Amino acid sequence: MQAEEHFARVFQKGLLPEEVLECQAAAKRVGDGLYRLDITNALLEKGLVKSKAEVKRLVAQGAVEVGGSKVTSPIVEMEDGAVLKVGKRGFLRIIIDPGCR
């Protein structure tokens, strides 16, 4: 039953899964609550992609989203705790390193 609930939640309703991978990343503050960072290393570190080339390809194909908006570059502006969606099944919450705030 748990698999059915997960499927309904993520794929039918478009919500986030209950458990999302998290990654702490260094970022540069660019505005009120916004940070700029390169998502490539975070995606590689958590195994959501196999290479930097795959990150570039997925971004070019529009398969990477932050907060429901498609990403056009591996360098993104996002809020602390924002969730990246990679493809149909990959989710990663980015936590900004406290030393970089």
Phi and psi in radians as a Rosetta constraint file:
Dihedral C 1 N 2 CA 2 C 2 CIRCULARHARMONIC -1.113 0.35
Dihedral N 2 CA 2 C 2 N 3 CIRCULARHARMONIC -0.670 0.35
Dihedral C 2 N 3 CA 3 C 3 CIRCULARHARMONIC -1.116 0.35
Dihedral N 3 CA 3 C 3 N 4 CIRCULARHARMONIC -0.687 0.35
Dihedral C 3 N 4 CA 4 C 4 CIRCULARHARMONIC -1.124 0.35
Dihedral N 4 CA 4 C 4 N 5 CIRCULARHARMONIC -0.734 0.35
Dihedral C 4 N 5 CA 5 C 5 CIRCULARHARMONIC -1.119 0.35
Dihedral N 5 CA 5 C 5 N 6 CIRCULARHARMONIC -0.729 0.35
Dihedral C 5 N 6 CA 6 C 6 CIRCULARHARMONIC -1.089 0.35
Dihedral N 6 CA 6 C 6 N 7 CIRCULARHARMONIC -0.801 0.35
Dihedral C 6 N 7 CA 7 C 7 CIRCULARHARMONIC -1.040 0.35
Dihedral N 7 CA 7 C 7 N 8 CIRCULARHARMONIC -0.830 0.35
Dihedral C 7 N 8 CA 8 C 8 CIRCULARHARMONIC -1.080 0.35
Dihedral N 8 CA 8 C 8 N 9 CIRCULARHARMONIC -0.749 0.35
Dihedral C 8 N 9 CA 9 C 9 CIRCULARHARMONIC -1.155 0.35
Dihedral N 9 CA 9 C 9 N 10 CIRCULARHARMONIC -0.855 0.35
Dihedral C 9 N 10 CA 10 C 10 CIRCULARHARMONIC -1.471 0.35
Dihedral N 10 CA 10 C 10 N 11 CIRCULARHARMONIC -0.806 0.35
Dihedral C 10 N 11 CA 11 C 11 CIRCULARHARMONIC -1.665 0.35
Dihedral N 11 CA 11 C 11 N 12 CIRCULARHARMONIC -0.597 0.35
Dihedral C 11 N 12 CA 12 C 12 CIRCULARHARMONIC -1.519 0.35
Dihedral N 12 CA 12 C 12 N 13 CIRCULARHARMONIC -0.711 0.35
Dihedral C 12 N 13 CA 13 C 13 CIRCULARHARMONIC -1.657 0.35
Dihedral N 13 CA 13 C 13 N 14 CIRCULARHARMONIC -0.247 0.35
Dihedral C 13 N 14 CA 14 C 14 CIRCULARHARMONIC 1.286 0.35
Dihedral N 14 CA 14 C 14 N 15 CIRCULARHARMONIC 0.390 0.35
Dihedral C 14 N 15 CA 15 C 15 CIRCULARHARMONIC -1.603 0.35
Dihedral N 15 CA 15 C 15 N 16 CIRCULARHARMONIC 2.946 0.35
Dihedral C 15 N 16 CA 16 C 16 CIRCULARHARMONIC -1.309 0.35
Dihedral N 16 CA 16 C 16 N 17 CIRCULARHARMONIC 2.598 0.35
Dihedral C 16 N 17 CA 17 C 17 CIRCULARHARMONIC -1.158 0.35
Dihedral N 17 CA 17 C 17 N 18 CIRCULARHARMONIC 2.807 0.35
Dihedral C 17 N 18 CA 18 C 18 CIRCULARHARMONIC -1.150 0.35
Dihedral N 18 CA 18 C 18 N 19 CIRCULARHARMONIC -0.643 0.35
Dihedral C 18 N 19 CA 19 C 19 CIRCULARHARMONIC -1.944 0.35
Dihedral N 19 CA 19 C 19 N 20 CIRCULARHARMONIC 2.134 0.35
Dihedral C 19 N 20 CA 20 C 20 CIRCULARHARMONIC -2.161 0.35
Dihedral N 20 CA 20 C 20 N 21 CIRCULARHARMONIC 2.345 0.35
Dihedral C 20 N 21 CA 21 C 21 CIRCULARHARMONIC -1.033 0.35
Dihedral N 21 CA 21 C 21 N 22 CIRCULARHARMONIC 2.584 0.35
Dihedral C 21 N 22 CA 22 C 22 CIRCULARHARMONIC -2.174 0.35
Dihedral N 22 CA 22 C 22 N 23 CIRCULARHARMONIC 2.576 0.35
Dihedral C 22 N 23 CA 23 C 23 CIRCULARHARMONIC -2.463 0.35
Dihedral N 23 CA 23 C 23 N 24 CIRCULARHARMONIC 2.323 0.35
Dihedral C 23 N 24 CA 24 C 24 CIRCULARHARMONIC -1.612 0.35
Dihedral N 24 CA 24 C 24 N 25 CIRCULARHARMONIC 2.306 0.35
Dihedral C 24 N 25 CA 25 C 25 CIRCULARHARMONIC -2.401 0.35
Dihedral N 25 CA 25 C 25 N 26 CIRCULARHARMONIC 2.591 0.35
Dihedral C 25 N 26 CA 26 C 26 CIRCULARHARMONIC -1.413 0.35
Dihedral N 26 CA 26 C 26 N 27 CIRCULARHARMONIC 2.453 0.35
Dihedral C 26 N 27 CA 27 C 27 CIRCULARHARMONIC -2.612 0.35
Dihedral N 27 CA 27 C 27 N 28 CIRCULARHARMONIC 2.814 0.35
Dihedral C 27 N 28 CA 28 C 28 CIRCULARHARMONIC -1.791 0.35
Dihedral N 28 CA 28 C 28 N 29 CIRCULARHARMONIC 2.258 0.35
Dihedral C 28 N 29 CA 29 C 29 CIRCULARHARMONIC -1.267 0.35
Dihedral N 29 CA 29 C 29 N 30 CIRCULARHARMONIC 2.260 0.35
Dihedral C 29 N 30 CA 30 C 30 CIRCULARHARMONIC -2.122 0.35
Dihedral N 30 CA 30 C 30 N 31 CIRCULARHARMONIC -0.138 0.35
Dihedral C 30 N 31 CA 31 C 31 CIRCULARHARMONIC -3.033 0.35
Dihedral N 31 CA 31 C 31 N 32 CIRCULARHARMONIC -2.940 0.35
Dihedral C 31 N 32 CA 32 C 32 CIRCULARHARMONIC -1.182 0.35
Dihedral N 32 CA 32 C 32 N 33 CIRCULARHARMONIC 1.639 0.35
Dihedral C 32 N 33 CA 33 C 33 CIRCULARHARMONIC 1.422 0.35
Dihedral N 33 CA 33 C 33 N 34 CIRCULARHARMONIC 0.068 0.35
Dihedral C 33 N 34 CA 34 C 34 CIRCULARHARMONIC -1.848 0.35
Dihedral N 34 CA 34 C 34 N 35 CIRCULARHARMONIC 2.489 0.35
Dihedral C 34 N 35 CA 35 C 35 CIRCULARHARMONIC -2.279 0.35
Dihedral N 35 CA 35 C 35 N 36 CIRCULARHARMONIC 2.559 0.35
Dihedral C 35 N 36 CA 36 C 36 CIRCULARHARMONIC -1.911 0.35
Dihedral N 36 CA 36 C 36 N 37 CIRCULARHARMONIC 2.247 0.35
Dihedral C 36 N 37 CA 37 C 37 CIRCULARHARMONIC -2.636 0.35
Dihedral N 37 CA 37 C 37 N 38 CIRCULARHARMONIC 2.782 0.35
Dihedral C 37 N 38 CA 38 C 38 CIRCULARHARMONIC -1.607 0.35
Dihedral N 38 CA 38 C 38 N 39 CIRCULARHARMONIC 2.084 0.35
Dihedral C 38 N 39 CA 39 C 39 CIRCULARHARMONIC -1.422 0.35
Dihedral N 39 CA 39 C 39 N 40 CIRCULARHARMONIC -0.131 0.35
Dihedral C 39 N 40 CA 40 C 40 CIRCULARHARMONIC -0.974 0.35
Dihedral N 40 CA 40 C 40 N 41 CIRCULARHARMONIC -0.925 0.35
Dihedral C 40 N 41 CA 41 C 41 CIRCULARHARMONIC -1.141 0.35
Dihedral N 41 CA 41 C 41 N 42 CIRCULARHARMONIC -0.638 0.35
Dihedral C 41 N 42 CA 42 C 42 CIRCULARHARMONIC -1.118 0.35
Dihedral N 42 CA 42 C 42 N 43 CIRCULARHARMONIC -0.735 0.35
Dihedral C 42 N 43 CA 43 C 43 CIRCULARHARMONIC -1.175 0.35
Dihedral N 43 CA 43 C 43 N 44 CIRCULARHARMONIC -0.673 0.35
Dihedral C 43 N 44 CA 44 C 44 CIRCULARHARMONIC -1.165 0.35
Dihedral N 44 CA 44 C 44 N 45 CIRCULARHARMONIC -0.788 0.35
Dihedral C 44 N 45 CA 45 C 45 CIRCULARHARMONIC -1.036 0.35
Dihedral N 45 CA 45 C 45 N 46 CIRCULARHARMONIC -0.667 0.35
Dihedral C 45 N 46 CA 46 C 46 CIRCULARHARMONIC -1.603 0.35
Dihedral N 46 CA 46 C 46 N 47 CIRCULARHARMONIC 0.026 0.35
Dihedral C 46 N 47 CA 47 C 47 CIRCULARHARMONIC 1.356 0.35
Dihedral N 47 CA 47 C 47 N 48 CIRCULARHARMONIC 0.305 0.35
Dihedral C 47 N 48 CA 48 C 48 CIRCULARHARMONIC -1.364 0.35
Dihedral N 48 CA 48 C 48 N 49 CIRCULARHARMONIC -0.348 0.35
Dihedral C 48 N 49 CA 49 C 49 CIRCULARHARMONIC -2.383 0.35
Dihedral N 49 CA 49 C 49 N 50 CIRCULARHARMONIC 2.826 0.35
Dihedral C 49 N 50 CA 50 C 50 CIRCULARHARMONIC -1.758 0.35
Dihedral N 50 CA 50 C 50 N 51 CIRCULARHARMONIC -0.311 0.35
Dihedral C 50 N 51 CA 51 C 51 CIRCULARHARMONIC -2.718 0.35
Dihedral N 51 CA 51 C 51 N 52 CIRCULARHARMONIC 2.874 0.35
Dihedral C 51 N 52 CA 52 C 52 CIRCULARHARMONIC -1.141 0.35
Dihedral N 52 CA 52 C 52 N 53 CIRCULARHARMONIC -0.589 0.35
Dihedral C 52 N 53 CA 53 C 53 CIRCULARHARMONIC -1.106 0.35
Dihedral N 53 CA 53 C 53 N 54 CIRCULARHARMONIC -0.637 0.35
Dihedral C 53 N 54 CA 54 C 54 CIRCULARHARMONIC -1.158 0.35
Dihedral N 54 CA 54 C 54 N 55 CIRCULARHARMONIC -0.640 0.35
Dihedral C 54 N 55 CA 55 C 55 CIRCULARHARMONIC -1.064 0.35
Dihedral N 55 CA 55 C 55 N 56 CIRCULARHARMONIC -0.846 0.35
Dihedral C 55 N 56 CA 56 C 56 CIRCULARHARMONIC -1.041 0.35
Dihedral N 56 CA 56 C 56 N 57 CIRCULARHARMONIC -0.741 0.35
Dihedral C 56 N 57 CA 57 C 57 CIRCULARHARMONIC -1.131 0.35
Dihedral N 57 CA 57 C 57 N 58 CIRCULARHARMONIC -0.788 0.35
Dihedral C 57 N 58 CA 58 C 58 CIRCULARHARMONIC -1.111 0.35
Dihedral N 58 CA 58 C 58 N 59 CIRCULARHARMONIC -0.708 0.35
Dihedral C 58 N 59 CA 59 C 59 CIRCULARHARMONIC -1.109 0.35
Dihedral N 59 CA 59 C 59 N 60 CIRCULARHARMONIC -0.774 0.35
Dihedral C 59 N 60 CA 60 C 60 CIRCULARHARMONIC -1.096 0.35
Dihedral N 60 CA 60 C 60 N 61 CIRCULARHARMONIC -0.567 0.35
Dihedral C 60 N 61 CA 61 C 61 CIRCULARHARMONIC -1.465 0.35
Dihedral N 61 CA 61 C 61 N 62 CIRCULARHARMONIC -0.077 0.35
Dihedral C 61 N 62 CA 62 C 62 CIRCULARHARMONIC 1.359 0.35
Dihedral N 62 CA 62 C 62 N 63 CIRCULARHARMONIC 0.417 0.35
Dihedral C 62 N 63 CA 63 C 63 CIRCULARHARMONIC -1.651 0.35
Dihedral N 63 CA 63 C 63 N 64 CIRCULARHARMONIC 0.119 0.35
Dihedral C 63 N 64 CA 64 C 64 CIRCULARHARMONIC -2.090 0.35
Dihedral N 64 CA 64 C 64 N 65 CIRCULARHARMONIC 2.267 0.35
Dihedral C 64 N 65 CA 65 C 65 CIRCULARHARMONIC -2.256 0.35
Dihedral N 65 CA 65 C 65 N 66 CIRCULARHARMONIC 2.583 0.35
Dihedral C 65 N 66 CA 66 C 66 CIRCULARHARMONIC -2.159 0.35
Dihedral N 66 CA 66 C 66 N 67 CIRCULARHARMONIC 2.052 0.35
Dihedral C 66 N 67 CA 67 C 67 CIRCULARHARMONIC 1.027 0.35
Dihedral N 67 CA 67 C 67 N 68 CIRCULARHARMONIC 0.562 0.35
Dihedral C 67 N 68 CA 68 C 68 CIRCULARHARMONIC 1.538 0.35
Dihedral N 68 CA 68 C 68 N 69 CIRCULARHARMONIC -0.071 0.35
Dihedral C 68 N 69 CA 69 C 69 CIRCULARHARMONIC -1.845 0.35
Dihedral N 69 CA 69 C 69 N 70 CIRCULARHARMONIC 2.343 0.35
Dihedral C 69 N 70 CA 70 C 70 CIRCULARHARMONIC -1.159 0.35
Dihedral N 70 CA 70 C 70 N 71 CIRCULARHARMONIC 2.508 0.35
Dihedral C 70 N 71 CA 71 C 71 CIRCULARHARMONIC -1.655 0.35
Dihedral N 71 CA 71 C 71 N 72 CIRCULARHARMONIC 2.404 0.35
Dihedral C 71 N 72 CA 72 C 72 CIRCULARHARMONIC -1.900 0.35
Dihedral N 72 CA 72 C 72 N 73 CIRCULARHARMONIC -0.052 0.35
Dihedral C 72 N 73 CA 73 C 73 CIRCULARHARMONIC -2.656 0.35
Dihedral N 73 CA 73 C 73 N 74 CIRCULARHARMONIC 2.632 0.35
Dihedral C 73 N 74 CA 74 C 74 CIRCULARHARMONIC -1.170 0.35
Dihedral N 74 CA 74 C 74 N 75 CIRCULARHARMONIC -0.273 0.35
Dihedral C 74 N 75 CA 75 C 75 CIRCULARHARMONIC -1.674 0.35
Dihedral N 75 CA 75 C 75 N 76 CIRCULARHARMONIC 2.003 0.35
Dihedral C 75 N 76 CA 76 C 76 CIRCULARHARMONIC -2.149 0.35
Dihedral N 76 CA 76 C 76 N 77 CIRCULARHARMONIC 2.747 0.35
Dihedral C 76 N 77 CA 77 C 77 CIRCULARHARMONIC -1.851 0.35
Dihedral N 77 CA 77 C 77 N 78 CIRCULARHARMONIC 2.234 0.35
Dihedral C 77 N 78 CA 78 C 78 CIRCULARHARMONIC -2.663 0.35
Dihedral N 78 CA 78 C 78 N 79 CIRCULARHARMONIC 2.867 0.35
Dihedral C 78 N 79 CA 79 C 79 CIRCULARHARMONIC -1.511 0.35
Dihedral N 79 CA 79 C 79 N 80 CIRCULARHARMONIC 2.767 0.35
Dihedral C 79 N 80 CA 80 C 80 CIRCULARHARMONIC -1.086 0.35
Dihedral N 80 CA 80 C 80 N 81 CIRCULARHARMONIC 2.290 0.35
Dihedral C 80 N 81 CA 81 C 81 CIRCULARHARMONIC 1.525 0.35
Dihedral N 81 CA 81 C 81 N 82 CIRCULARHARMONIC 0.078 0.35
Dihedral C 81 N 82 CA 82 C 82 CIRCULARHARMONIC -1.175 0.35
Dihedral N 82 CA 82 C 82 N 83 CIRCULARHARMONIC 2.677 0.35
Dihedral C 82 N 83 CA 83 C 83 CIRCULARHARMONIC -1.900 0.35
Dihedral N 83 CA 83 C 83 N 84 CIRCULARHARMONIC 2.254 0.35
Dihedral C 83 N 84 CA 84 C 84 CIRCULARHARMONIC -1.567 0.35
Dihedral N 84 CA 84 C 84 N 85 CIRCULARHARMONIC 2.399 0.35
Dihedral C 84 N 85 CA 85 C 85 CIRCULARHARMONIC -1.961 0.35
Dihedral N 85 CA 85 C 85 N 86 CIRCULARHARMONIC 2.167 0.35
Dihedral C 85 N 86 CA 86 C 86 CIRCULARHARMONIC -2.059 0.35
Dihedral N 86 CA 86 C 86 N 87 CIRCULARHARMONIC 1.959 0.35
Dihedral C 86 N 87 CA 87 C 87 CIRCULARHARMONIC 1.200 0.35
Dihedral N 87 CA 87 C 87 N 88 CIRCULARHARMONIC -2.609 0.35
Dihedral C 87 N 88 CA 88 C 88 CIRCULARHARMONIC -1.567 0.35
Dihedral N 88 CA 88 C 88 N 89 CIRCULARHARMONIC -0.443 0.35
Dihedral C 88 N 89 CA 89 C 89 CIRCULARHARMONIC -2.121 0.35
Dihedral N 89 CA 89 C 89 N 90 CIRCULARHARMONIC -0.090 0.35
Dihedral C 89 N 90 CA 90 C 90 CIRCULARHARMONIC -1.704 0.35
Dihedral N 90 CA 90 C 90 N 91 CIRCULARHARMONIC 2.189 0.35
Dihedral C 90 N 91 CA 91 C 91 CIRCULARHARMONIC -2.261 0.35
Dihedral N 91 CA 91 C 91 N 92 CIRCULARHARMONIC 2.388 0.35
Dihedral C 91 N 92 CA 92 C 92 CIRCULARHARMONIC -2.522 0.35
Dihedral N 92 CA 92 C 92 N 93 CIRCULARHARMONIC 2.129 0.35
Dihedral C 92 N 93 CA 93 C 93 CIRCULARHARMONIC -1.558 0.35
Dihedral N 93 CA 93 C 93 N 94 CIRCULARHARMONIC 2.219 0.35
Dihedral C 93 N 94 CA 94 C 94 CIRCULARHARMONIC -1.711 0.35
Dihedral N 94 CA 94 C 94 N 95 CIRCULARHARMONIC 2.089 0.35
Dihedral C 94 N 95 CA 95 C 95 CIRCULARHARMONIC -1.838 0.35
Dihedral N 95 CA 95 C 95 N 96 CIRCULARHARMONIC 2.156 0.35
Dihedral C 95 N 96 CA 96 C 96 CIRCULARHARMONIC -1.281 0.35
Dihedral N 96 CA 96 C 96 N 97 CIRCULARHARMONIC 2.297 0.35
Dihedral C 96 N 97 CA 97 C 97 CIRCULARHARMONIC -1.023 0.35
Dihedral N 97 CA 97 C 97 N 98 CIRCULARHARMONIC 2.191 0.35
Dihedral C 97 N 98 CA 98 C 98 CIRCULARHARMONIC -0.997 0.35
Dihedral N 98 CA 98 C 98 N 99 CIRCULARHARMONIC -0.511 0.35
Dihedral C 98 N 99 CA 99 C 99 CIRCULARHARMONIC -1.208 0.35
Dihedral N 99 CA 99 C 99 N 100 CIRCULARHARMONIC -0.249 0.35
Dihedral C 99 N 100 CA 100 C 100 CIRCULARHARMONIC -1.796 0.35
Dihedral N 100 CA 100 C 100 N 101 CIRCULARHARMONIC -0.067 0.35
